[in-house]
Amino acid sequence: MNEHWQSFIEEISWFLEPGQTAEMGTSLPPGSWSPASSEFENLFPDAHRMLRRAIVTPVAVGGVRYQLYTWLRADRSNCSWLSPTPSPDPPRSLHPDHRVLLGSFGGIVERGNEPSWWILNHNDVLTEREAQYSGAYIREYAWAFEDAGVDIPIDVEQFYTIANEANGNNTLCHRLSGAVVLHAPDHAFDHVETYPGCPEYTLYRLPEASCFRDWVNTVSRQWRRWIEATA
């Protein structure tokens, strides 16, 4: 078995269903990944550096193709992202920067040896699959705004989800402006600030990442610091 996949699946054992196996191609060394266009590096320099440093292993599970990105930490342990393959034609309903990203990198469906930062315990992150969901679901939480005597301050249809936490928190992106907001009815975060006029446990801003490209680069920097940490 490929050593990088073995390290990943030993930690993320639930990814394979009972009796299911994975087919792996040859792992490619750091520097093998390259974006489909120069726009990727211009928009996402931190993500570009991360992906260029990764060992890339093609994987197929249940007829679905993935790319396993692996980095070796100073303590010799592996960190990894399991990603869908890039999209040949990302939906035009998404923000243009997200379309550029998906043309070269399919997002993240699982993570191995992850740090306790923004995408901890998430299901899909930045994937085309996650982006099909609009922010319209926030209307189900209208009671939280009504109890505070305010209206939902954003056009929920103009937002779509870019990161889904397992407990129901979602990071959303505006289709036109690229503005990022967090809907977090269940959180203990200290890196957020309440969206103007909103009650707690509803909508939040991320001061470190107010737009899509900043969010992607911030997450990438978090992972780079984790991989490079020596203690």
C-alpha atoms as an extended CHARMM CRD file, in Angstrom:
* protein
*
       231  EXT
         1         1  MET       CA              0.0000000000        0.0000000000        0.0000000000  PROA      1               0.0000000000
         2         2  ASN       CA              1.1490000000        3.5400000000       -0.7100000000  PROA      2               0.0000000000
         3         3  GLU       CA              2.7440000000        4.8860000000        2.4920000000  PROA      3               0.0000000000
         4         4  HSD       CA              1.0440000000        8.2730000000        2.2370000000  PROA      4               0.0000000000
         5         5  TRP       CA             -2.4010000000        6.7850000000        1.7730000000  PROA      5               0.0000000000
         6         6  GLN       CA             -1.7340000000        4.2610000000        4.5550000000  PROA      6               0.0000000000
         7         7  SER       CA             -0.8330000000        7.0410000000        6.9840000000  PROA      7               0.0000000000
         8         8  PHE       CA             -3.9620000000        8.9590000000        6.0110000000  PROA      8               0.0000000000
         9         9  ILE       CA             -6.4270000000        6.0560000000        6.1570000000  PROA      9               0.0000000000
        10        10  GLU       CA             -5.0800000000        4.7730000000        9.4880000000  PROA      10              0.0000000000
        11        11  GLU       CA             -6.2150000000        8.0790000000       10.9950000000  PROA      11              0.0000000000
        12        12  ILE       CA             -9.3130000000        8.6860000000        8.8300000000  PROA      12              0.0000000000
        13        13  SER       CA            -10.4950000000        5.0780000000        8.8940000000  PROA      13              0.0000000000
        14        14  TRP       CA            -14.1670000000        6.0080000000        8.5090000000  PROA      14              0.0000000000
        15        15  PHE       CA            -13.6180000000        7.3050000000        4.9860000000  PROA      15              0.0000000000
        16        16  LEU       CA            -13.7350000000        3.7950000000        3.5180000000  PROA      16              0.0000000000
        17        17  GLU       CA            -17.0050000000        1.9020000000        3.8660000000  PROA      17              0.0000000000
        18        18  PRO       CA            -16.8580000000       -1.7390000000        5.0150000000  PROA      18              0.0000000000
        19        19  GLY       CA            -15.3340000000       -3.8510000000        2.2580000000  PROA      19              0.0000000000
        20        20  GLN       CA            -14.3940000000       -0.8080000000        0.1890000000  PROA      20              0.0000000000
        21        21  THR       CA            -10.8770000000       -0.4170000000       -1.1610000000  PROA      21              0.0000000000
        22        22  ALA       CA             -8.9260000000        2.3910000000       -2.7540000000  PROA      22              0.0000000000
        23        23  GLU       CA             -6.9360000000        2.3980000000       -5.9620000000  PROA      23              0.0000000000
        24        24  MET       CA             -3.7980000000        4.5130000000       -5.9240000000  PROA      24              0.0000000000
        25        25  GLY       CA             -1.5320000000        5.8900000000       -8.5720000000  PROA      25              0.0000000000
        26        26  THR       CA              2.1240000000        6.7780000000       -8.1630000000  PROA      26              0.0000000000
        27        27  SER       CA              2.8670000000        9.5380000000       -5.6700000000  PROA      27              0.0000000000
        28        28  LEU       CA              4.3780000000       12.6040000000       -7.3080000000  PROA      28              0.0000000000
        29        29  PRO       CA              7.0920000000       14.6060000000       -5.4990000000  PROA      29              0.0000000000
        30        30  PRO       CA              6.7900000000       18.1800000000       -4.2120000000  PROA      30              0.0000000000
        31        31  GLY       CA              6.7210000000       20.6330000000       -7.0810000000  PROA      31              0.0000000000
        32        32  SER       CA              4.6150000000       18.3500000000       -9.2830000000  PROA      32              0.0000000000
        33        33  TRP       CA              1.3390000000       20.1900000000       -8.7260000000  PROA      33              0.0000000000
        34        34  SER       CA              0.7770000000       23.2780000000      -10.8450000000  PROA      34              0.0000000000
        35        35  PRO       CA             -2.2920000000       25.4860000000      -11.2700000000  PROA      35              0.0000000000
        36        36  ALA       CA             -4.3610000000       25.6010000000      -14.4170000000  PROA      36              0.0000000000
        37        37  SER       CA             -3.8190000000       29.3550000000      -14.7360000000  PROA      37              0.0000000000
        38        38  SER       CA             -1.5320000000       32.0820000000      -13.3950000000  PROA      38              0.0000000000
        39        39  GLU       CA             -4.5660000000       33.6540000000      -11.7430000000  PROA      39              0.0000000000
        40        40  PHE       CA             -4.4050000000       31.0030000000       -9.0200000000  PROA      40              0.0000000000
        41        41  GLU       CA             -1.0070000000       32.1010000000       -7.7260000000  PROA      41              0.0000000000
        42        42  ASN       CA             -1.9710000000       35.7760000000       -7.9720000000  PROA      42              0.0000000000
        43        43  LEU       CA             -5.1670000000       35.2660000000       -5.9520000000  PROA      43              0.0000000000
        44        44  PHE       CA             -4.0160000000       32.5340000000       -3.5650000000  PROA      44              0.0000000000
        45        45  PRO       CA             -0.2500000000       32.8340000000       -3.0160000000  PROA      45              0.0000000000
        46        46  ASP       CA             -0.3440000000       30.9860000000        0.3060000000  PROA      46              0.0000000000
        47        47  ALA       CA             -2.4200000000       28.1210000000       -1.0620000000  PROA      47              0.0000000000
        48        48  HSD       CA             -0.1330000000       28.0040000000       -4.0980000000  PROA      48              0.0000000000
        49        49  ARG       CA              2.9510000000       27.6040000000       -1.8760000000  PROA      49              0.0000000000
        50        50  MET       CA              1.2490000000       24.8570000000        0.1200000000  PROA      50              0.0000000000
        51        51  LEU       CA              0.1870000000       22.8500000000       -2.9120000000  PROA      51              0.0000000000
        52        52  ARG       CA              3.5560000000       23.2170000000       -4.6240000000  PROA      52              0.0000000000
        53        53  ARG       CA              5.1890000000       21.7300000000       -1.5170000000  PROA      53              0.0000000000
        54        54  ALA       CA              2.8530000000       18.7430000000       -1.3650000000  PROA      54              0.0000000000
        55        55  ILE       CA              3.4110000000       15.1440000000       -2.3550000000  PROA      55              0.0000000000
        56        56  VAL       CA              0.4400000000       14.3560000000       -4.6150000000  PROA      56              0.0000000000
        57        57  THR       CA             -1.0950000000       10.8860000000       -4.7850000000  PROA      57              0.0000000000
        58        58  PRO       CA             -3.9630000000       10.0890000000       -7.1810000000  PROA      58              0.0000000000
        59        59  VAL       CA             -6.6290000000        8.0110000000       -5.4070000000  PROA      59              0.0000000000
        60        60  ALA       CA             -9.9260000000        6.4720000000       -6.5890000000  PROA      60              0.0000000000
        61        61  VAL       CA            -12.5900000000        5.2570000000       -4.1400000000  PROA      61              0.0000000000
        62        62  GLY       CA            -15.9530000000        3.9130000000       -5.2470000000  PROA      62              0.0000000000
        63        63  GLY       CA            -15.4260000000        5.2730000000       -8.7400000000  PROA      63              0.0000000000
        64        64  VAL       CA            -14.6740000000        8.7980000000       -7.4440000000  PROA      64              0.0000000000
        65        65  ARG       CA            -11.2450000000       10.2560000000       -8.1260000000  PROA      65              0.0000000000
        66        66  TYR       CA             -9.3330000000       12.2680000000       -5.5380000000  PROA      66              0.0000000000
        67        67  GLN       CA             -5.9290000000       13.7730000000       -4.9900000000  PROA      67              0.0000000000
        68        68  LEU       CA             -4.2020000000       13.2020000000       -1.6460000000  PROA      68              0.0000000000
        69        69  TYR       CA             -1.8980000000       16.1000000000       -0.7630000000  PROA      69              0.0000000000
        70        70  THR       CA              0.7060000000       15.1310000000        1.8600000000  PROA      70              0.0000000000
        71        71  TRP       CA              3.2430000000       17.1760000000        3.8140000000  PROA      71              0.0000000000
        72        72  LEU       CA              5.8990000000       15.8710000000        6.1870000000  PROA      72              0.0000000000
        73        73  ARG       CA              6.2010000000       17.6610000000        9.5330000000  PROA      73              0.0000000000
        74        74  ALA       CA              9.4350000000       18.1150000000       11.4580000000  PROA      74              0.0000000000
        75        75  ASP       CA              8.4360000000       15.2480000000       13.7710000000  PROA      75              0.0000000000
        76        76  ARG       CA              8.1680000000       12.9920000000       10.6830000000  PROA      76              0.0000000000
        77        77  SER       CA              4.3790000000       12.7210000000       10.9200000000  PROA      77              0.0000000000
        78        78  ASN       CA              2.2260000000       13.3160000000        7.8590000000  PROA      78              0.0000000000
        79        79  CYS       CA             -0.3510000000       16.0670000000        7.3690000000  PROA      79              0.0000000000
        80        80  SER       CA             -2.7780000000       15.6790000000        4.4970000000  PROA      80              0.0000000000
        81        81  TRP       CA             -5.7550000000       16.9610000000        2.5510000000  PROA      81              0.0000000000
        82        82  LEU       CA             -7.9840000000       14.6340000000        0.5360000000  PROA      82              0.0000000000
        83        83  SER       CA             -9.3970000000       16.6080000000       -2.3590000000  PROA      83              0.0000000000
        84        84  PRO       CA            -11.7480000000       16.0340000000       -5.2680000000  PROA      84              0.0000000000
        85        85  THR       CA            -10.0670000000       16.4860000000       -8.6140000000  PROA      85              0.0000000000
        86        86  PRO       CA            -10.2620000000       20.0080000000      -10.0900000000  PROA      86              0.0000000000
        87        87  SER       CA            -13.4160000000       20.9730000000      -11.9610000000  PROA      87              0.0000000000
        88        88  PRO       CA            -13.2290000000       21.4440000000      -15.7480000000  PROA      88              0.0000000000
        89        89  ASP       CA            -16.1520000000       23.9140000000      -15.6500000000  PROA      89              0.0000000000
        90        90  PRO       CA            -16.9410000000       25.3830000000      -12.2090000000  PROA      90              0.0000000000
        91        91  PRO       CA            -20.5030000000       26.7460000000      -11.8590000000  PROA      91              0.0000000000
        92        92  ARG       CA            -20.9020000000       30.3340000000      -12.9850000000  PROA      92              0.0000000000
        93        93  SER       CA            -23.1040000000       31.0160000000       -9.9650000000  PROA      93              0.0000000000
        94        94  LEU       CA            -19.9930000000       31.0110000000       -7.7640000000  PROA      94              0.0000000000
        95        95  HSD       CA            -17.7490000000       33.9690000000       -7.0660000000  PROA      95              0.0000000000
        96        96  PRO       CA            -15.1170000000       34.3380000000       -9.8250000000  PROA      96              0.0000000000
        97        97  ASP       CA            -12.2310000000       33.7510000000       -7.4070000000  PROA      97              0.0000000000
        98        98  HSD       CA            -13.7990000000       30.4750000000       -6.2940000000  PROA      98              0.0000000000
        99        99  ARG       CA            -14.1530000000       29.4070000000       -9.9200000000  PROA      99              0.0000000000
       100       100  VAL       CA            -10.4220000000       30.0510000000      -10.4150000000  PROA      100             0.0000000000
       101       101  LEU       CA             -9.6190000000       27.9510000000       -7.3540000000  PROA      101             0.0000000000
       102       102  LEU       CA            -11.8040000000       25.0110000000       -8.4020000000  PROA      102             0.0000000000
       103       103  GLY       CA            -10.1760000000       24.9080000000      -11.8160000000  PROA      103             0.0000000000
       104       104  SER       CA             -6.8820000000       23.9470000000      -10.1360000000  PROA      104             0.0000000000
       105       105  PHE       CA             -7.8020000000       22.5650000000       -6.7180000000  PROA      105             0.0000000000
       106       106  GLY       CA            -11.0010000000       20.7350000000       -5.8000000000  PROA      106             0.0000000000
       107       107  GLY       CA            -11.2210000000       21.7330000000       -2.1410000000  PROA      107             0.0000000000
       108       108  ILE       CA            -10.9920000000       19.4440000000        0.8980000000  PROA      108             0.0000000000
       109       109  VAL       CA            -13.2280000000       16.5650000000        2.0000000000  PROA      109             0.0000000000
       110       110  GLU       CA            -10.9800000000       15.0990000000        4.7240000000  PROA      110             0.0000000000
       111       111  ARG       CA             -7.8720000000       16.1670000000        6.6020000000  PROA      111             0.0000000000
       112       112  GLY       CA             -5.1810000000       14.1220000000        8.3310000000  PROA      112             0.0000000000
       113       113  ASN       CA             -3.2340000000       15.2840000000       11.4140000000  PROA      113             0.0000000000
       114       114  GLU       CA             -4.9720000000       18.6390000000       11.3760000000  PROA      114             0.0000000000
       115       115  PRO       CA             -4.3990000000       21.6720000000       13.6030000000  PROA      115             0.0000000000
       116       116  SER       CA             -7.1290000000       23.0700000000       15.8600000000  PROA      116             0.0000000000
       117       117  TRP       CA             -7.8800000000       26.0520000000       13.6510000000  PROA      117             0.0000000000
       118       118  TRP       CA            -10.5720000000       27.2690000000       11.2940000000  PROA      118             0.0000000000
       119       119  ILE       CA            -11.4500000000       24.1000000000        9.3750000000  PROA      119             0.0000000000
       120       120  LEU       CA            -11.1760000000       21.6450000000       12.2660000000  PROA      120             0.0000000000
       121       121  ASN       CA            -13.9870000000       19.0690000000       12.2780000000  PROA      121             0.0000000000
       122       122  HSD       CA            -15.3630000000       20.1800000000        8.9190000000  PROA      122             0.0000000000
       123       123  ASN       CA            -17.0010000000       18.0550000000        6.2670000000  PROA      123             0.0000000000
       124       124  ASP       CA            -16.5410000000       19.8330000000        2.9260000000  PROA      124             0.0000000000
       125       125  VAL       CA            -14.3000000000       22.8720000000        2.5170000000  PROA      125             0.0000000000
       126       126  LEU       CA            -14.2400000000       24.8970000000       -0.7320000000  PROA      126             0.0000000000
       127       127  THR       CA            -15.6380000000       22.0060000000       -2.7940000000  PROA      127             0.0000000000
       128       128  GLU       CA            -18.0060000000       22.3560000000       -5.7170000000  PROA      128             0.0000000000
       129       129  ARG       CA            -20.3330000000       19.9510000000       -3.8910000000  PROA      129             0.0000000000
       130       130  GLU       CA            -20.5980000000       22.2340000000       -0.8570000000  PROA      130             0.0000000000
       131       131  ALA       CA            -21.0240000000       25.3370000000       -3.0050000000  PROA      131             0.0000000000
       132       132  GLN       CA            -24.3680000000       24.0940000000       -4.3290000000  PROA      132             0.0000000000
       133       133  TYR       CA            -25.9980000000       25.0920000000       -1.0110000000  PROA      133             0.0000000000
       134       134  SER       CA            -27.2160000000       28.6660000000       -0.6970000000  PROA      134             0.0000000000
       135       135  GLY       CA            -27.5660000000       30.6470000000        2.4930000000  PROA      135             0.0000000000
       136       136  ALA       CA            -31.3470000000       30.3320000000        2.2610000000  PROA      136             0.0000000000
       137       137  TYR       CA            -31.2600000000       27.7620000000        5.0680000000  PROA      137             0.0000000000
       138       138  ILE       CA            -30.5360000000       30.6630000000        7.4790000000  PROA      138             0.0000000000
       139       139  ARG       CA            -34.2520000000       31.5090000000        7.2930000000  PROA      139             0.0000000000
       140       140  GLU       CA            -34.7730000000       28.4180000000        9.4500000000  PROA      140             0.0000000000
       141       141  TYR       CA            -33.0410000000       30.4220000000       12.1860000000  PROA      141             0.0000000000
       142       142  ALA       CA            -35.2330000000       33.5170000000       11.6840000000  PROA      142             0.0000000000
       143       143  TRP       CA            -36.5120000000       33.0900000000       15.2450000000  PROA      143             0.0000000000
       144       144  ALA       CA            -33.0730000000       34.0400000000       16.6210000000  PROA      144             0.0000000000
       145       145  PHE       CA            -33.2390000000       37.3750000000       14.8060000000  PROA      145             0.0000000000
       146       146  GLU       CA            -36.9190000000       37.9160000000       15.6430000000  PROA      146             0.0000000000
       147       147  ASP       CA            -36.2450000000       37.3560000000       19.3460000000  PROA      147             0.0000000000
       148       148  ALA       CA            -33.6610000000       40.1490000000       19.1310000000  PROA      148             0.0000000000
       149       149  GLY       CA            -36.0710000000       42.3980000000       17.2330000000  PROA      149             0.0000000000
       150       150  VAL       CA            -33.9790000000       42.5530000000       14.0410000000  PROA      150             0.0000000000
       151       151  ASP       CA            -34.2280000000       41.2910000000       10.4840000000  PROA      151             0.0000000000
       152       152  ILE       CA            -31.7030000000       38.9900000000        8.8550000000  PROA      152             0.0000000000
       153       153  PRO       CA            -29.2780000000       41.6580000000        7.5450000000  PROA      153             0.0000000000
       154       154  ILE       CA            -28.0040000000       39.8170000000        4.4580000000  PROA      154             0.0000000000
       155       155  ASP       CA            -29.6000000000       38.6130000000        1.2290000000  PROA      155             0.0000000000
       156       156  VAL       CA            -29.2910000000       34.9230000000        2.0510000000  PROA      156             0.0000000000
       157       157  GLU       CA            -29.8770000000       33.7970000000       -1.5470000000  PROA      157             0.0000000000
       158       158  GLN       CA            -26.8060000000       35.7460000000       -2.6490000000  PROA      158             0.0000000000
       159       159  PHE       CA            -24.5860000000       33.7320000000       -0.3250000000  PROA      159             0.0000000000
       160       160  TYR       CA            -23.5030000000       30.1020000000       -0.6800000000  PROA      160             0.0000000000
       161       161  THR       CA            -21.5640000000       27.8600000000        1.6790000000  PROA      161             0.0000000000
       162       162  ILE       CA            -17.8310000000       27.3170000000        1.2680000000  PROA      162             0.0000000000
       163       163  ALA       CA            -17.1330000000       25.3790000000        4.4840000000  PROA      163             0.0000000000
       164       164  ASN       CA            -19.4520000000       23.1260000000        6.4840000000  PROA      164             0.0000000000
       165       165  GLU       CA            -18.5780000000       22.2690000000       10.0790000000  PROA      165             0.0000000000
       166       166  ALA       CA            -19.9630000000       18.9950000000       11.3950000000  PROA      166             0.0000000000
       167       167  ASN       CA            -21.9380000000       20.7680000000       14.1440000000  PROA      167             0.0000000000
       168       168  GLY       CA            -23.8540000000       22.9220000000       11.6430000000  PROA      168             0.0000000000
       169       169  ASN       CA            -21.7530000000       26.0820000000       11.5130000000  PROA      169             0.0000000000
       170       170  ASN       CA            -21.1960000000       27.3170000000        7.9570000000  PROA      170             0.0000000000
       171       171  THR       CA            -18.8390000000       29.7820000000        6.3150000000  PROA      171             0.0000000000
       172       172  LEU       CA            -20.5220000000       31.5630000000        3.4130000000  PROA      172             0.0000000000
       173       173  CYS       CA            -19.3730000000       33.6340000000        0.4470000000  PROA      173             0.0000000000
       174       174  HSD       CA            -21.2790000000       36.3190000000       -1.4660000000  PROA      174             0.0000000000
       175       175  ARG       CA            -21.6570000000       35.3540000000       -5.0960000000  PROA      175             0.0000000000
       176       176  LEU       CA            -20.7620000000       38.8050000000       -6.4500000000  PROA      176             0.0000000000
       177       177  SER       CA            -18.6350000000       40.6490000000       -3.8810000000  PROA      177             0.0000000000
       178       178  GLY       CA            -16.8010000000       37.6530000000       -2.4260000000  PROA      178             0.0000000000
       179       179  ALA       CA            -17.5860000000       38.8650000000        1.1140000000  PROA      179             0.0000000000
       180       180  VAL       CA            -17.3210000000       36.1080000000        3.7240000000  PROA      180             0.0000000000
       181       181  VAL       CA            -19.6240000000       35.6830000000        6.7250000000  PROA      181             0.0000000000
       182       182  LEU       CA            -19.8900000000       32.9230000000        9.2910000000  PROA      182             0.0000000000
       183       183  HSD       CA            -23.2060000000       31.5190000000       10.4720000000  PROA      183             0.0000000000
       184       184  ALA       CA            -22.3820000000       29.9390000000       13.8180000000  PROA      184             0.0000000000
       185       185  PRO       CA            -25.3200000000       28.9170000000       16.0390000000  PROA      185             0.0000000000
       186       186  ASP       CA            -22.9650000000       26.6090000000       17.9770000000  PROA      186             0.0000000000
       187       187  HSD       CA            -19.4960000000       27.9950000000       18.6030000000  PROA      187             0.0000000000
       188       188  ALA       CA            -16.8630000000       29.0800000000       21.1060000000  PROA      188             0.0000000000
       189       189  PHE       CA            -14.6790000000       31.0130000000       18.6420000000  PROA      189             0.0000000000
       190       190  ASP       CA            -12.5030000000       33.9420000000       19.6330000000  PROA      190             0.0000000000
       191       191  HSD       CA            -11.4820000000       34.9520000000       16.0990000000  PROA      191             0.0000000000
       192       192  VAL       CA            -14.9070000000       36.3200000000       15.1070000000  PROA      192             0.0000000000
       193       193  GLU       CA            -16.9000000000       39.4800000000       15.6800000000  PROA      193             0.0000000000
       194       194  THR       CA            -20.6960000000       39.7150000000       15.6730000000  PROA      194             0.0000000000
       195       195  TYR       CA            -22.1310000000       40.9370000000       12.3880000000  PROA      195             0.0000000000
       196       196  PRO       CA            -23.4950000000       44.4820000000       12.8720000000  PROA      196             0.0000000000
       197       197  GLY       CA            -26.9620000000       44.4490000000       14.3710000000  PROA      197             0.0000000000
       198       198  CYS       CA            -27.0470000000       40.6860000000       14.9010000000  PROA      198             0.0000000000
       199       199  PRO       CA            -27.5480000000       38.7620000000       18.1470000000  PROA      199             0.0000000000
       200       200  GLU       CA            -24.9880000000       36.2600000000       19.3800000000  PROA      200             0.0000000000
       201       201  TYR       CA            -24.9080000000       32.8050000000       17.8040000000  PROA      201             0.0000000000
       202       202  THR       CA            -26.1240000000       34.0160000000       14.4190000000  PROA      202             0.0000000000
       203       203  LEU       CA            -23.9170000000       35.8420000000       11.8900000000  PROA      203             0.0000000000
       204       204  TYR       CA            -20.2980000000       36.8400000000       12.3240000000  PROA      204             0.0000000000
       205       205  ARG       CA            -17.5100000000       38.5860000000       10.4980000000  PROA      205             0.0000000000
       206       206  LEU       CA            -13.9510000000       37.2840000000       10.3340000000  PROA      206             0.0000000000
       207       207  PRO       CA            -11.6310000000       40.2720000000       10.8420000000  PROA      207             0.0000000000
       208       208  GLU       CA             -8.6790000000       38.3060000000        9.4440000000  PROA      208             0.0000000000
       209       209  ALA       CA            -10.5370000000       37.2490000000        6.3110000000  PROA      209             0.0000000000
       210       210  SER       CA            -13.3310000000       39.4650000000        5.0850000000  PROA      210             0.0000000000
       211       211  CYS       CA            -13.3460000000       38.0860000000        1.5330000000  PROA      211             0.0000000000
       212       212  PHE       CA            -12.9770000000       34.7390000000       -0.2120000000  PROA      212             0.0000000000
       213       213  ARG       CA             -9.3470000000       35.0390000000       -1.2590000000  PROA      213             0.0000000000
       214       214  ASP       CA             -8.2980000000       36.1930000000        2.2190000000  PROA      214             0.0000000000
       215       215  TRP       CA            -10.1370000000       33.2570000000        3.7960000000  PROA      215             0.0000000000
       216       216  VAL       CA             -8.3840000000       30.7290000000        1.5370000000  PROA      216             0.0000000000
       217       217  ASN       CA             -4.9700000000       32.2540000000        2.1640000000  PROA      217             0.0000000000
       218       218  THR       CA             -5.5310000000       32.4900000000        5.9260000000  PROA      218             0.0000000000
       219       219  VAL       CA             -6.4480000000       28.8010000000        6.1730000000  PROA      219             0.0000000000
       220       220  SER       CA             -3.4070000000       27.9250000000        4.0580000000  PROA      220             0.0000000000
       221       221  ARG       CA             -1.1060000000       29.9340000000        6.3290000000  PROA      221             0.0000000000
       222       222  GLN       CA             -2.5530000000       28.2070000000        9.4000000000  PROA      222             0.0000000000
       223       223  TRP       CA             -1.6940000000       24.8390000000        7.9280000000  PROA      223             0.0000000000
       224       224  ARG       CA              1.7730000000       25.9500000000        6.8330000000  PROA      224             0.0000000000
       225       225  ARG       CA              2.5710000000       27.1160000000       10.3640000000  PROA      225             0.0000000000
       226       226  TRP       CA              1.3580000000       23.7720000000       11.7180000000  PROA      226             0.0000000000
       227       227  ILE       CA              3.4670000000       21.7890000000        9.2510000000  PROA      227             0.0000000000
       228       228  GLU       CA              6.5620000000       23.9010000000        9.9210000000  PROA      228             0.0000000000
       229       229  ALA       CA              6.1750000000       23.8560000000       13.7140000000  PROA      229             0.0000000000
       230       230  THR       CA              9.0430000000       22.0920000000       15.4680000000  PROA      230             0.0000000000
       231       231  ALA       CA              7.5830000000       21.8040000000       18.9610000000  PROA      231             0.0000000000
